[in-house]
Every structure is written in structure tokens, then in C-alpha cells.
Amino acid sequence: PGPIPPALDRTSLIGTYTMLDCYASICAHQAWHRYVLKDVPYQETPAMAWGNKVHTAFEQRIAWGKPLPLDMAQWEPFATPLDGRSVKVEQKLGLTAEGKPCGFFDQSVRFRVKIDAALVNGANAYMVDWKTGSSKYEDPFELEIGAMHLHALHTTLTKIVGQYAWLKENRLGQPHDLSETNRTWDKVNKLLVRMEAAKKSGDWPKRESPLCAWCDVLSCEYNKRPA
């Protein structure tokens, strides 16, 4: 990947998929509170707790062969094809402003990602992302960001394919070709530049949607979260 534009200096936001998705797809005003002001306290919902439990179970199943718990045993067929392979699980990766791999918590990190499961074999790589929610709005952007980091770490890769595993629906999503990581890098940079400009201008527009019923920004007039 090419370098992040000069507007992103050492005091800039550290990019993540959830931050960019919140800003571009959910609500810029929520992103401002959550990732710039950071005045919204973190609260783990039951759905989030379940998702974390599932990810931990798959990590232990794939990395150490520990059987999935009884309430997840129906998902064994998702793990079995990965048996006996050099699969990295819950891999924390970082990128510098120049697109070079770095540690997740390094001072030079400018973007972070955690990849649920990835298999690199020569010039080819496969990624899978465990999902406990609905596939209604499947979007490969999260997988693309993971592939961008994976490609920076393994520069000889020429083909990267990824899928979401929609566990609630007991199926794999469509395979996505994630090989064009330079395109992803450009998309990520453009979003980060927009967010940097918003930090300077204070322009974080509100977006009313059904998701307002779950928003933690209680000061917003569109908030419909039950008291």
C-alpha cells in the first residue's frame, strides 16, 4: 500500500473497521462521541457477550483442539476443514502510516485489525470471520481491511479470499476476492482524511435511522433507546 496522506500525522485517530463503519455507514455524530470525544462509556450487551464467547470457543477449538461447548457443537463443521493446517486465530495486526506491518499497540500504529482465522499458503490466503448476527447487510469491507493487513505482513500474497461464517444461519457467506488491497488502502485513507477534516471543522452530521434505538449517545434528539 501507499502512504497515508500527510494530513494524518502522529496525533491522528488510529483507524479500525468499527470506527470507519460507524462514521461512514451508521452515524458520523455517533462516531464523533465514540471515537473522538470518547464520552460514551463502553457497555457490553448480551449479544456482544455471546459474540465474544463464540470467538473464544472457536479460538480454543482451532488453536488447541478443544471441542466447542455443547451449545455451539452444531458449528463443528465450520472448524473441521481447518484442522491440521497452520491457521492463525484471533491475530492482532497493525499498520504504520506507510503501510508497513507493526505491533497492535506500537506507538507507530495507524490502523488495527483482529482477524478471526487466517490460513496463508504460499501466494494464497484464506480468511474467515465468525458472525453471530444477521447476514442481511453482508458487506466485505471488514474482510477487505483484514486482507489489507495480512498482505502487508505477507507481501508475496497474490490471491486472498475471505468469507463470513453466519453461525445463526448455519452457513458460510459468499467467497469474496480480497486481493486488491491497494484499493482497500485508498478507501481507508479517504475515510480517515474525511474524519480528520471533521475533527477540524466540527462537522459530524446526525443520521436518524432504526439504529437510533440502540445508540448510546443519549444527548441526541434522535435517540430512541428505551430508558
Phi, psi and omega in degrees: 000155176278172183287152172294140180307152185304338181301337182265095183263191186290348178262008186284169174298147173264117187287144170218162178299314184297324179293311181294322180294319178299314182293314188274329190244337185254290182193120180297324180296319176296318179299322178301312179293318188284321190245346178251299177290326181055042180255011177257113182294142178288128177228120180278117177280164176303322179295319179293320179297319178295317179300318178295321179296319180295316180298319178296319181296317179292324177299313181292326179293314185280320184282323187235002177075014179287125181303147175296149177302161184302324182282001175235003187301334180293348181262008177307321180300341176283331183270327186306317180297345181266355181296142176074012180243159181277069183270130174268131181241146179047048184279121179265118183235150177229159176230144174275176178297339179266004179081019179265145179294144178209175179290151182304324183249014179297151179297332183274358185294137177237350175207145183228152175206154171236120183262125185299308179207133181218138178237120177251127180224096182066237181270004184242149177217148177230137179232147173225141182237118181285127180234129179257000180260203183270148179267012188305321183241054181301128182221126184284001187303319180296318176295321179299319179294319176299317180296323178301315178292318182297319180294323178297325180282324181241085191291345181274359179295138176239341181223121177232124179238140179220156178218152167268141172257106182274091190293321179300327180264359177056047180206157171273142174285180181293147175289135179247130174280115186250017190290334183279069185288335176296324177295319177296316179303317179295318179297315179299314181299317180298320178293319179295322177296319177299319180292322177298319178295323179294326177298324181281322184271338184078015183268096179234080187297146177274148178229113179280132180201172176302336181291347178299339179288347180241005186285143180269355180275086188288343181283349182281138181292343179272352183298129181237023179290132179300143180291000000 
